[in-house]
Amino acid sequence: MQAIQLGWNIDSTFRRRHKIDPRPPYQRGPVWSLQKRQLLMDTILRSYDIPKFYLRKLDNNSNFNHEIADGQQRLTAGDLSGQFFEQLPDSARDQVGLYQLSVVELSNTTDVEIRDLFLRLQEGVSLNPAEKRNAMIGNMRAFVANLGETHPVFPLTRISNSRYAWHNLAAIVVCLELSKGPTDVKSLDLQKLYEQNRNFDIEGSAAKKIKKSLTYMARSLQSEPPEMNIISGVCRSISSNIFLD
């Protein structure tokens, strides 16, 4: 891995925004509150330092030149539809635009290295277990992420998908299916599921059975029964239906 310092300010970074992938697979979605984003803007206006940004340089086959390895919440915090920034006087807007960022470009990196760096940099931040698992390498992560993001059964739970909640439910489903019986589905157990099944066959018989069971449940639960309103109800329903042939 090679790292070089880029001499970018906020204006030059903003001009490049369409060439920076804000959410590679290991990143969580935006979680900062409006108050926290406003605090960042205040920090910039006071010319205080903010932490480094890490950008991974991508190859020519990508639609982007870089992806955000660390600093996503800060880099997207200014996306407030302009309603506050436009109200600033010209001098303050110039100050924001010329604010010098500490941007590190990472090149010649592997997926393992970049995800390891991401997790290390987040140690002081409250990543939840599902977000940490999403930063892991392997087919199991990809399979669970695809289920959580695309399968129609999870919206029927009435649980918000904030911070990978549907990924977490999908991981529980897979864990129950692969265990062939009752098993623990605590965070440590789900982490082991990812670690021990990095080469999971996402087109194999087990994967197809899981999808078939969830599709059956989605058809059965279109009426959104109240039993699906809590995670425990989801797990009971899943465990009773997961062994369908």
Accessible surface in RSA format (square Angstrom, percent):
REM  Atomic radii and reference values for relative SASA: ProtOr
REM  Chains: A
REM  Algorithm: Lee & Richards
REM  Probe-radius: 1.40
REM  Slices: 20
REM RES _ NUM      All-atoms   Total-Side   Main-Chain    Non-polar    All polar
REM                ABS   REL    ABS   REL    ABS   REL    ABS   REL    ABS   REL
RES MET A   1    98.95  51.2  40.03  26.5  58.91 140.3  22.62  19.2  76.33 101.1
RES GLN A   2   105.71  59.1 101.31  74.0   4.40  10.5  32.06  68.2  73.65  55.9
RES ALA A   3    64.94  59.7  33.41  51.6  31.52  71.7  33.42  47.1  31.51  83.5
RES ILE A   4    98.90  56.3  92.97  69.3   5.93  14.3  98.90  71.2   0.00   0.0
RES GLN A   5   108.10  60.4  77.96  57.0  30.14  71.8  54.29 115.6  53.81  40.8
RES LEU A   6    26.65  14.8  23.82  17.0   2.83   7.1  25.19  17.7   1.46   3.9
RES GLY A   7    70.73  87.2   0.00   N/A  70.73  87.2  30.84  84.6  39.89  89.3
RES TRP A   8    22.79   9.1  22.79  11.0   0.00   0.0  13.48   7.2   9.32  15.1
RES ASN A   9    31.03  21.4  30.01  29.0   1.01   2.4   0.20   0.5  30.83  29.8
RES ILE A  10    37.42  21.3  36.87  27.5   0.55   1.3  37.08  26.7   0.34   0.9
RES ASP A  11    66.49  46.6  65.81  65.5   0.68   1.6   9.10  21.4  57.40  57.2
RES SER A  12    13.51  11.4  13.51  18.0   0.00   0.0  13.15  28.0   0.35   0.5
RES THR A  13     9.61   6.8   9.25   9.4   0.36   0.9   9.25  12.4   0.36   0.5
RES PHE A  14   118.81  59.4 113.69  70.4   5.12  13.3 118.36  71.8   0.45   1.3
RES ARG A  15   167.41  70.3 140.48  71.6  26.93  64.1  68.35  93.4  99.05  60.0
RES ARG A  16    93.86  39.4  90.48  46.1   3.39   8.1  29.08  39.7  64.79  39.3
RES ARG A  17   105.70  44.4  92.88  47.3  12.82  30.5  38.72  52.9  66.98  40.6
RES HIS A  18   133.73  73.1 118.00  82.0  15.73  40.2  90.48  93.3  43.25  50.3
RES LYS A  19   101.52  49.5 101.49  62.3   0.03   0.1  57.83  52.1  43.69  46.5
RES ILE A  20     7.86   4.5   5.26   3.9   2.60   6.3   5.26   3.8   2.60   7.1
RES ASP A  21    28.19  19.7  28.19  28.1   0.00   0.0   0.07   0.2  28.12  28.0
RES PRO A  22    60.32  44.0  60.32  55.0   0.00   0.0  60.32  49.8   0.00   0.0
RES ARG A  23   121.61  51.1 104.40  53.2  17.20  41.0  35.15  48.0  86.45  52.4
RES PRO A  24     1.30   0.9   0.34   0.3   0.97   3.5   0.94   0.8   0.36   2.3
RES PRO A  25    77.54  56.5  61.59  56.1  15.95  58.0  74.43  61.4   3.11  19.3
RES TYR A  26     4.62   2.2   3.35   1.9   1.27   3.3   3.35   2.5   1.27   1.6
RES GLN A  27     5.49   3.1   5.23   3.8   0.25   0.6   0.00   0.0   5.49   4.2
RES ARG A  28    15.57   6.5  14.71   7.5   0.86   2.0   1.93   2.6  13.63   8.3
RES GLY A  29    15.32  18.9   0.00   N/A  15.32  18.9  11.20  30.7   4.11   9.2
RES PRO A  30   103.78  75.6  80.14  73.1  23.64  85.9  80.39  66.4  23.39 145.3
RES VAL A  31    55.05  36.2  22.09  20.0  32.96  79.4  30.52  26.5  24.53  66.5
RES TRP A  32    53.45  21.5  37.57  18.2  15.89  37.3  31.24  16.7  22.22  36.0
RES SER A  33    64.36  54.4  52.01  69.4  12.35  28.5  52.07 110.9  12.29  17.2
RES LEU A  34    80.46  44.8  74.90  53.6   5.56  14.0  74.90  52.6   5.56  15.0
RES GLN A  35   144.28  80.7 140.07 102.4   4.21  10.0  43.26  92.1 101.03  76.6
RES LYS A  36   100.27  48.9  97.10  59.6   3.16   7.5  51.15  46.0  49.12  52.3
RES ARG A  37    61.92  26.0  59.05  30.1   2.87   6.8   7.76  10.6  54.16  32.8
RES GLN A  38    74.23  41.5  68.46  50.0   5.77  13.7  26.38  56.2  47.84  36.3
RES LEU A  39   111.99  62.4 107.88  77.2   4.11  10.3 111.49  78.3   0.50   1.4
RES LEU A  40    20.66  11.5  17.08  12.2   3.58   9.0  20.16  14.2   0.50   1.4
RES MET A  41    40.83  21.1  40.03  26.5   0.80   1.9  40.51  34.4   0.32   0.4
RES ASP A  42    52.48  36.8  50.83  50.6   1.64   3.9  17.59  41.4  34.89  34.8
RES THR A  43    25.26  18.0  25.02  25.4   0.23   0.6  10.44  14.0  14.81  22.4
RES ILE A  44    10.29   5.9  10.26   7.6   0.02   0.1  10.26   7.4   0.02   0.1
RES LEU A  45    50.59  28.2  38.26  27.4  12.33  31.0  38.31  26.9  12.28  33.0
RES ARG A  46   139.82  58.7 117.52  59.9  22.31  53.1  29.46  40.3 110.36  66.9
RES SER A  47    77.03  65.1  54.09  72.2  22.94  52.8  33.84  72.1  43.18  60.5
RES TYR A  48   124.76  58.2 120.61  68.6   4.15  10.8  89.91  67.6  34.85  43.0
RES ASP A  49   140.13  98.2 114.96 114.4  25.16  59.5  35.55  83.7 104.58 104.3
RES ILE A  50    25.99  14.8   9.37   7.0  16.62  40.1  12.48   9.0  13.51  36.7
RES PRO A  51    88.56  64.5  75.79  69.1  12.78  46.4  87.78  72.5   0.78   4.9
RES LYS A  52    96.86  47.3  91.61  56.2   5.25  12.5  45.86  41.3  51.00  54.3
RES PHE A  53     5.22   2.6   5.22   3.2   0.00   0.0   5.22   3.2   0.00   0.0
RES TYR A  54    41.43  19.3  41.43  23.6   0.00   0.0  15.63  11.7  25.80  31.8
RES LEU A  55     2.23   1.2   2.23   1.6   0.00   0.0   2.23   1.6   0.00   0.0
RES ARG A  56    30.27  12.7  30.27  15.4   0.00   0.0   0.86   1.2  29.41  17.8
RES LYS A  57   113.37  55.3  99.56  61.1  13.81  32.9  45.15  40.6  68.22  72.7
RES LEU A  58    38.92  21.7  24.70  17.7  14.22  35.7  27.95  19.6  10.97  29.5
RES ASP A  59    97.74  68.5  79.61  79.2  18.13  42.9  44.16 103.9  53.58  53.4
RES ASN A  60   157.12 108.4 125.26 121.1  31.86  76.7  36.66  88.2 120.46 116.4
RES ASN A  61   144.49  99.6 107.73 104.1  36.76  88.5  32.63  78.5 111.86 108.1
RES SER A  62    45.01  38.0  20.38  27.2  24.63  56.7  21.60  46.0  23.41  32.8
RES ASN A  63   129.96  89.6 114.29 110.4  15.66  37.7  26.52  63.8 103.44 100.0
RES PHE A  64    64.28  32.2  61.72  38.2   2.56   6.7  61.94  37.6   2.34   6.7
RES ASN A  65    78.38  54.1  75.09  72.6   3.29   7.9  13.63  32.8  64.75  62.6
RES HIS A  66    19.08  10.4  19.08  13.3   0.00   0.0  16.81  17.3   2.26   2.6
RES GLU A  67    13.16   7.6  13.16  10.0   0.00   0.0   0.00   0.0  13.16  10.7
RES ILE A  68     1.60   0.9   1.60   1.2   0.00   0.0   1.60   1.2   0.00   0.0
RES ALA A  69     0.18   0.2   0.15   0.2   0.03   0.1   0.15   0.2   0.03   0.1
RES ASP A  70    16.36  11.5  16.07  16.0   0.29   0.7   0.29   0.7  16.07  16.0
RES GLY A  71     7.67   9.5   0.00   N/A   7.67   9.5   4.23  11.6   3.44   7.7
RES GLN A  72     7.80   4.4   5.20   3.8   2.60   6.2   2.11   4.5   5.69   4.3
RES GLN A  73    20.21  11.3  18.41  13.5   1.79   4.3  16.93  36.0   3.28   2.5
RES ARG A  74    33.27  14.0  25.86  13.2   7.42  17.7   6.68   9.1  26.59  16.1
RES LEU A  75    47.92  26.7  24.60  17.6  23.31  58.6  26.21  18.4  21.70  58.4
RES THR A  76    40.34  28.7  32.76  33.2   7.57  18.1  32.98  44.3   7.35  11.1
RES ALA A  77     2.55   2.3   0.80   1.2   1.74   4.0   1.74   2.5   0.80   2.1
RES GLY A  78    50.82  62.7   0.00   N/A  50.82  62.7  25.92  71.1  24.90  55.8
RES ASP A  79   110.83  77.6  90.98  90.6  19.84  46.9  26.50  62.4  84.32  84.1
RES LEU A  80    18.85  10.5  13.51   9.7   5.34  13.4  18.57  13.0   0.28   0.8
RES SER A  81   107.02  90.4  65.67  87.6  41.35  95.3  44.15  94.0  62.87  88.1
RES GLY A  82    26.63  32.8   0.00   N/A  26.63  32.8  20.87  57.3   5.76  12.9
RES GLN A  83   105.05  58.7  93.15  68.1  11.90  28.3  32.95  70.1  72.10  54.7
RES PHE A  84    79.35  39.7  76.88  47.6   2.47   6.4  77.33  46.9   2.02   5.8
RES PHE A  85    66.36  33.2  63.17  39.1   3.19   8.3  64.46  39.1   1.91   5.5
RES GLU A  86   108.24  62.1  91.26  69.0  16.99  40.4  41.73  80.7  66.51  54.3
RES GLN A  87   141.86  79.3 107.55  78.6  34.31  81.7  46.57  99.1  95.30  72.3
RES LEU A  88    40.76  22.7  36.80  26.3   3.96  10.0  37.06  26.0   3.70  10.0
RES PRO A  89    84.49  61.6  72.39  66.0  12.09  44.0  84.44  69.7   0.04   0.3
RES ASP A  90    98.00  68.6  92.15  91.7   5.85  13.8  33.72  79.3  64.28  64.1
RES SER A  91    84.08  71.0  69.95  93.4  14.13  32.5  54.29 115.6  29.79  41.7
RES ALA A  92    15.11  13.9  13.04  20.1   2.07   4.7  15.11  21.3   0.00   0.0
RES ARG A  93    67.53  28.4  63.65  32.4   3.88   9.2  12.80  17.5  54.73  33.2
RES ASP A  94    87.07  61.0  82.64  82.2   4.43  10.5  21.68  51.0  65.39  65.2
RES GLN A  95    69.95  39.1  60.57  44.3   9.38  22.3  31.25  66.5  38.70  29.4
RES VAL A  96     6.81   4.5   6.81   6.2   0.00   0.0   6.81   5.9   0.00   0.0
RES GLY A  97     4.39   5.4   0.00   N/A   4.39   5.4   4.39  12.1   0.00   0.0
RES LEU A  98   122.43  68.2 108.23  77.4  14.19  35.7 108.72  76.4  13.71  36.9
RES TYR A  99    26.24  12.3  19.70  11.2   6.54  17.0  22.74  17.1   3.50   4.3
RES GLN A 100   110.05  61.5  91.16  66.6  18.89  45.0  56.63 120.5  53.42  40.5
RES LEU A 101     9.86   5.5   5.50   3.9   4.36  11.0   6.30   4.4   3.56   9.6
RES SER A 102    33.25  28.1  28.60  38.2   4.64  10.7  25.48  54.3   7.77  10.9
RES VAL A 103     2.41   1.6   2.41   2.2   0.00   0.0   2.41   2.1   0.00   0.0
RES VAL A 104    10.11   6.7  10.11   9.2   0.00   0.0  10.11   8.8   0.00   0.0
RES GLU A 105    18.62  10.7  18.08  13.7   0.54   1.3   0.11   0.2  18.51  15.1
RES LEU A 106     4.18   2.3   4.18   3.0   0.00   0.0   4.18   2.9   0.00   0.0
RES SER A 107    24.64  20.8  24.21  32.3   0.43   1.0  12.93  27.5  11.70  16.4
RES ASN A 108   109.59  75.6  77.14  74.5  32.45  78.1  33.32  80.2  76.27  73.7
RES THR A 109    19.96  14.2   0.74   0.8  19.22  45.8   0.49   0.7  19.47  29.4
RES THR A 110    76.84  54.7  70.82  71.8   6.02  14.3  74.12  99.6   2.72   4.1
RES ASP A 111    73.67  51.6  69.53  69.2   4.13   9.8  11.52  27.1  62.14  62.0
RES VAL A 112    92.69  61.0  91.02  82.4   1.67   4.0  91.28  79.3   1.41   3.8
RES GLU A 113    65.20  37.4  59.28  44.8   5.92  14.1  26.92  52.1  38.28  31.3
RES ILE A 114     0.47   0.3   0.47   0.4   0.00   0.0   0.47   0.3   0.00   0.0
RES ARG A 115    27.08  11.4  27.05  13.8   0.03   0.1   3.98   5.4  23.10  14.0
RES ASP A 116    61.48  43.1  57.55  57.3   3.93   9.3  16.06  37.8  45.42  45.3
RES LEU A 117    34.87  19.4  33.51  24.0   1.36   3.4  34.71  24.4   0.16   0.4
RES PHE A 118     4.58   2.3   4.58   2.8   0.00   0.0   4.58   2.8   0.00   0.0
RES LEU A 119    46.87  26.1  45.83  32.8   1.04   2.6  45.87  32.2   1.00   2.7
RES ARG A 120   165.02  69.3 150.27  76.6  14.74  35.1  50.27  68.7 114.74  69.5
RES LEU A 121    62.06  34.6  39.24  28.1  22.82  57.4  42.34  29.7  19.72  53.1
RES GLN A 122    16.68   9.3  15.45  11.3   1.23   2.9   0.67   1.4  16.00  12.1
RES GLU A 123   127.53  73.2  99.23  75.1  28.30  67.4  48.17  93.2  79.36  64.8
RES GLY A 124    81.49 100.5   0.00   N/A  81.49 100.5  41.94 115.1  39.55  88.6
RES VAL A 125    70.07  46.1  57.63  52.2  12.45  30.0  62.17  54.0   7.91  21.4
RES SER A 126    87.86  74.2  71.45  95.3  16.42  37.8  56.02 119.3  31.84  44.6
RES LEU A 127    14.44   8.0   1.41   1.0  13.04  32.8   1.41   1.0  13.04  35.1
RES ASN A 128    39.14  27.0  35.08  33.9   4.07   9.8  25.48  61.3  13.66  13.2
RES PRO A 129    65.14  47.5  61.59  56.1   3.55  12.9  64.61  53.3   0.53   3.3
RES ALA A 130     9.80   9.0   6.11   9.4   3.69   8.4   6.68   9.4   3.12   8.3
RES GLU A 131     2.59   1.5   1.31   1.0   1.28   3.0   1.40   2.7   1.19   1.0
RES LYS A 132    90.69  44.2  90.04  55.2   0.65   1.6  41.06  37.0  49.63  52.9
RES ARG A 133     6.98   2.9   6.79   3.5   0.20   0.5   5.23   7.2   1.75   1.1
RES ASN A 134     5.24   3.6   3.21   3.1   2.03   4.9   2.77   6.7   2.47   2.4
RES ALA A 135     0.38   0.4   0.00   0.0   0.38   0.9   0.00   0.0   0.38   1.0
RES MET A 136    25.65  13.3  20.80  13.8   4.84  11.5  21.74  18.5   3.91   5.2
RES ILE A 137    53.53  30.5  49.09  36.6   4.45  10.7  49.74  35.8   3.79  10.3
RES GLY A 138    22.20  27.4   0.00   N/A  22.20  27.4  11.50  31.6  10.70  24.0
RES ASN A 139    61.16  42.2  60.91  58.9   0.25   0.6   0.35   0.8  60.81  58.8
RES MET A 140     0.40   0.2   0.40   0.3   0.00   0.0   0.40   0.3   0.00   0.0
RES ARG A 141    27.60  11.6  26.42  13.5   1.18   2.8   1.42   1.9  26.18  15.9
RES ALA A 142    41.60  38.2  36.08  55.7   5.52  12.5  37.21  52.4   4.38  11.6
RES PHE A 143     6.31   3.2   3.88   2.4   2.44   6.3   6.31   3.8   0.00   0.0
RES VAL A 144     0.43   0.3   0.43   0.4   0.00   0.0   0.43   0.4   0.00   0.0
RES ALA A 145     7.66   7.0   7.32  11.3   0.33   0.8   7.45  10.5   0.20   0.5
RES ASN A 146    73.58  50.7  70.27  67.9   3.31   8.0  17.68  42.6  55.90  54.0
RES LEU A 147     3.72   2.1   3.72   2.7   0.00   0.0   3.72   2.6   0.00   0.0
RES GLY A 148     0.64   0.8   0.00   N/A   0.64   0.8   0.00   0.0   0.64   1.4
RES GLU A 149   107.25  61.6  74.23  56.2  33.03  78.6  27.98  54.1  79.27  64.7
RES THR A 150    90.13  64.1  61.16  62.0  28.98  69.1  59.10  79.4  31.03  46.9
RES HIS A 151    20.94  11.4  14.25   9.9   6.68  17.1  15.99  16.5   4.95   5.8
RES PRO A 152    80.96  59.0  70.66  64.4  10.29  37.4  77.05  63.6   3.91  24.3
RES VAL A 153     3.92   2.6   3.92   3.5   0.00   0.0   3.92   3.4   0.00   0.0
RES PHE A 154     1.74   0.9   1.74   1.1   0.00   0.0   1.74   1.1   0.00   0.0
RES PRO A 155    61.00  44.5  49.36  45.0  11.64  42.3  50.31  41.5  10.69  66.4
RES LEU A 156    13.69   7.6  13.69   9.8   0.00   0.0  13.69   9.6   0.00   0.0
RES THR A 157     1.28   0.9   1.28   1.3   0.00   0.0   1.28   1.7   0.00   0.0
RES ARG A 158   117.14  49.2  79.71  40.6  37.43  89.1  42.50  58.1  74.64  45.2
RES ILE A 159    32.15  18.3  24.81  18.5   7.34  17.7  29.21  21.0   2.94   8.0
RES SER A 160    78.86  66.6  59.26  79.1  19.60  45.2  53.54 114.0  25.32  35.5
RES ASN A 161    55.26  38.1  43.12  41.7  12.14  29.2  14.37  34.6  40.90  39.5
RES SER A 162    74.18  62.7  53.69  71.6  20.50  47.2  41.75  88.9  32.44  45.4
RES ARG A 163    82.29  34.6  67.62  34.5  14.67  34.9  28.90  39.5  53.39  32.4
RES TYR A 164    11.58   5.4   8.23   4.7   3.35   8.7   6.51   4.9   5.07   6.2
RES ALA A 165    26.61  24.5  18.83  29.1   7.78  17.7  25.07  35.3   1.54   4.1
RES TRP A 166    46.75  18.8  46.75  22.6   0.00   0.0  46.75  24.9   0.00   0.0
RES HIS A 167     7.81   4.3   7.67   5.3   0.14   0.3   3.61   3.7   4.20   4.9
RES ASN A 168    39.97  27.6  39.97  38.6   0.00   0.0   5.48  13.2  34.49  33.3
RES LEU A 169     1.70   0.9   1.70   1.2   0.00   0.0   1.70   1.2   0.00   0.0
RES ALA A 170     0.00   0.0   0.00   0.0   0.00   0.0   0.00   0.0   0.00   0.0
RES ALA A 171     0.00   0.0   0.00   0.0   0.00   0.0   0.00   0.0   0.00   0.0
RES ILE A 172     9.49   5.4   9.49   7.1   0.00   0.0   9.49   6.8   0.00   0.0
RES VAL A 173     0.00   0.0   0.00   0.0   0.00   0.0   0.00   0.0   0.00   0.0
RES VAL A 174     0.00   0.0   0.00   0.0   0.00   0.0   0.00   0.0   0.00   0.0
RES CYS A 175    12.97   9.8  11.54  12.9   1.42   3.3   0.23   0.6  12.74  13.7
RES LEU A 176    19.34  10.8  19.34  13.8   0.01   0.0  19.34  13.6   0.01   0.0
RES GLU A 177     0.25   0.1   0.25   0.2   0.00   0.0   0.10   0.2   0.16   0.1
RES LEU A 178    53.14  29.6  31.30  22.4  21.84  54.9  31.87  22.4  21.27  57.2
RES SER A 179    47.30  40.0  13.59  18.1  33.71  77.7  25.22  53.7  22.07  30.9
RES LYS A 180   133.12  64.9 105.24  64.6  27.88  66.4  84.17  75.8  48.94  52.1
RES GLY A 181    16.28  20.1   0.00   N/A  16.28  20.1  15.79  43.3   0.50   1.1
RES PRO A 182   144.01 105.0 112.68 102.7  31.33 113.9 120.35  99.4  23.66 147.0
RES THR A 183    57.09  40.6  28.37  28.8  28.72  68.4  14.69  19.7  42.40  64.1
RES ASP A 184    88.34  61.9  80.50  80.1   7.84  18.5   8.29  19.5  80.05  79.8
RES VAL A 185    45.80  30.1  34.54  31.3  11.26  27.1  34.81  30.2  10.99  29.8
RES LYS A 186   148.44  72.4 140.77  86.4   7.67  18.3  92.20  83.0  56.24  59.9
RES SER A 187    55.93  47.3  48.10  64.2   7.82  18.0  25.84  55.0  30.09  42.2
RES LEU A 188   110.27  61.4 105.48  75.5   4.78  12.0 107.87  75.8   2.40   6.4
RES ASP A 189    40.63  28.5  35.70  35.5   4.93  11.7   6.22  14.6  34.42  34.3
RES LEU A 190     3.45   1.9   3.45   2.5   0.00   0.0   3.45   2.4   0.00   0.0
RES GLN A 191    73.49  41.1  73.49  53.7   0.00   0.0   5.64  12.0  67.85  51.5
RES LYS A 192    93.44  45.6  93.44  57.3   0.00   0.0  44.51  40.1  48.93  52.1
RES LEU A 193    13.67   7.6   8.97   6.4   4.70  11.8  13.14   9.2   0.53   1.4
RES TYR A 194     8.55   4.0   7.78   4.4   0.77   2.0   1.33   1.0   7.21   8.9
RES GLU A 195    71.44  41.0  56.54  42.8  14.90  35.5  14.91  28.8  56.53  46.2
RES GLN A 196   138.99  77.7 103.15  75.4  35.84  85.3  40.64  86.5  98.35  74.6
RES ASN A 197    39.66  27.4  35.26  34.1   4.40  10.6   4.40  10.6  35.26  34.1
RES ARG A 198   118.94  49.9 113.71  58.0   5.23  12.5  29.34  40.1  89.60  54.3
RES ASN A 199   140.71  97.0 119.76 115.7  20.96  50.5  33.41  80.4 107.31 103.7
RES PHE A 200    20.99  10.5  13.24   8.2   7.75  20.2  20.32  12.3   0.67   1.9
RES ASP A 201    88.68  62.1  78.70  78.3   9.97  23.6  36.60  86.1  52.08  51.9
RES ILE A 202    68.60  39.0  66.75  49.7   1.84   4.4  66.75  48.1   1.84   5.0
RES GLU A 203   115.45  66.3 107.65  81.4   7.80  18.6  51.45  99.5  64.01  52.3
RES GLY A 204    14.31  17.7   0.00   N/A  14.31  17.7  14.31  39.3   0.00   0.0
RES SER A 205    98.07  82.9  81.61 108.9  16.46  37.9  52.38 111.5  45.69  64.0
RES ALA A 206    31.27  28.7  25.52  39.4   5.75  13.1  30.14  42.4   1.13   3.0
RES ALA A 207     0.30   0.3   0.26   0.4   0.05   0.1   0.26   0.4   0.05   0.1
RES LYS A 208   128.95  62.9 123.34  75.7   5.60  13.3  69.83  62.9  59.11  63.0
RES LYS A 209    55.24  26.9  50.99  31.3   4.24  10.1  30.28  27.3  24.96  26.6
RES ILE A 210     0.02   0.0   0.00   0.0   0.02   0.1   0.02   0.0   0.00   0.0
RES LYS A 211    75.19  36.7  74.73  45.9   0.45   1.1  39.95  36.0  35.24  37.5
RES LYS A 212   121.97  59.5 114.23  70.1   7.73  18.4  80.52  72.5  41.45  44.1
RES SER A 213     0.34   0.3   0.19   0.3   0.15   0.4   0.15   0.3   0.19   0.3
RES LEU A 214     0.59   0.3   0.59   0.4   0.00   0.0   0.59   0.4   0.00   0.0
RES THR A 215    56.55  40.2  56.55  57.3   0.00   0.0  40.40  54.3  16.15  24.4
RES TYR A 216    97.09  45.3  97.04  55.2   0.06   0.2  52.03  39.1  45.06  55.5
RES MET A 217     4.35   2.3   3.41   2.3   0.93   2.2   4.35   3.7   0.00   0.0
RES ALA A 218     4.18   3.8   4.18   6.5   0.00   0.0   4.18   5.9   0.00   0.0
RES ARG A 219   159.73  67.1 139.74  71.2  19.99  47.6  70.38  96.2  89.34  54.1
RES SER A 220    67.43  57.0  33.72  45.0  33.71  77.7  34.15  72.7  33.29  46.6
RES LEU A 221    26.52  14.8  26.52  19.0   0.00   0.0  26.52  18.6   0.00   0.0
RES GLN A 222   113.62  63.5  94.58  69.1  19.05  45.3  45.87  97.6  67.76  51.4
RES SER A 223    98.72  83.4  63.58  84.8  35.14  81.0  58.84 125.3  39.88  55.9
RES GLU A 224    71.69  41.2  69.83  52.8   1.86   4.4   9.52  18.4  62.18  50.8
RES PRO A 225    31.01  22.6  26.65  24.3   4.36  15.9  31.01  25.6   0.00   0.0
RES PRO A 226    95.46  69.6  87.48  79.7   7.98  29.0  87.81  72.5   7.65  47.5
RES GLU A 227   107.16  61.5  98.55  74.6   8.61  20.5  61.08 118.2  46.08  37.6
RES MET A 228     1.71   0.9   1.71   1.1   0.00   0.0   1.15   1.0   0.56   0.7
RES ASN A 229    75.98  52.4  65.24  63.0  10.74  25.9   3.99   9.6  71.99  69.6
RES ILE A 230    95.18  54.2  91.79  68.4   3.39   8.2  95.18  68.5   0.00   0.0
RES ILE A 231    84.64  48.2  80.92  60.3   3.72   9.0  80.92  58.3   3.72  10.1
RES SER A 232    54.83  46.3  45.43  60.6   9.40  21.6  44.23  94.2  10.60  14.8
RES GLY A 233     2.01   2.5   0.00   N/A   2.01   2.5   1.35   3.7   0.66   1.5
RES VAL A 234     1.31   0.9   1.31   1.2   0.00   0.0   1.31   1.1   0.00   0.0
RES CYS A 235    27.84  21.1  27.02  30.1   0.81   1.9  20.23  51.2   7.61   8.2
RES ARG A 236   149.46  62.8 143.78  73.3   5.68  13.5  74.29 101.5  75.17  45.6
RES SER A 237    27.34  23.1  22.51  30.0   4.83  11.1   9.65  20.6  17.69  24.8
RES ILE A 238     2.75   1.6   2.75   2.1   0.00   0.0   2.75   2.0   0.00   0.0
RES SER A 239    50.06  42.3  40.19  53.6   9.87  22.7  25.93  55.2  24.13  33.8
RES SER A 240    88.69  74.9  48.86  65.2  39.83  91.8  50.27 107.0  38.43  53.8
RES ASN A 241    37.43  25.8  36.96  35.7   0.47   1.1   0.60   1.5  36.82  35.6
RES ILE A 242     0.43   0.2   0.43   0.3   0.00   0.0   0.43   0.3   0.00   0.0
RES PHE A 243    88.30  44.2  73.10  45.3  15.20  39.6  74.42  45.1  13.88  39.7
RES LEU A 244    62.58  34.9  57.77  41.3   4.82  12.1  61.05  42.9   1.53   4.1
RES ASP A 245   143.04 100.2 110.74 110.2  32.30  76.4  54.12 127.4  88.92  88.7
END  Absolute sums over single chains surface
CHAIN  1 A    13620.1      11330.3       2289.9       7261.3       6358.8
END  Absolute sums over all chains
TOTAL         13620.1      11330.3       2289.9       7261.3       6358.8
